[in-house]
Amino acid sequence: MTAYNVVRFRVKPGAEQQFIDRHKQAKPNFKGFRGGALVKTGDGTFCFVAEWVNFQKIAAARPQMIGLLDSMRDLLEDLGGGLGVTDPVSGEVVVSLKTTKPKAKKAKKSKKAKKKR
């Protein structure tokens, strides 16, 4: 069953671009990793959201993910409250939402086309 992990970060002042660049340069080769996105959530705050084949693949990749984190740990501030420099959560999908396509608008007939009738 598809799973996600989300990690919250606070970057040291002046280090935002370095943090972004290190993510751009990252080449995660984790088994079961489908892809992810770094999201800027505010001044100096970010979340990384990743999609996985299943929760077991997340658990198996934790040592590699920690290694990737170690490559940018120097750019991060402690989040406080005993969290350290990350606030990670993960779990299996329980509801998946799909977009719905809007109904196509009917083409309006021109006044000339109406008169020809």
Secondary structure, 3 states (H helix, E strand, C coil): CCEEEEEEEEECCCCHHHHHHHHHHCCCCCCCEEEEEEEEEECCEEEEEEEECCHHHHHHHHHHHHHHHHCCHHHECCCCCCCCCCEEEEEECCCCCCCCCCCCCCCCCCHHHHHCC
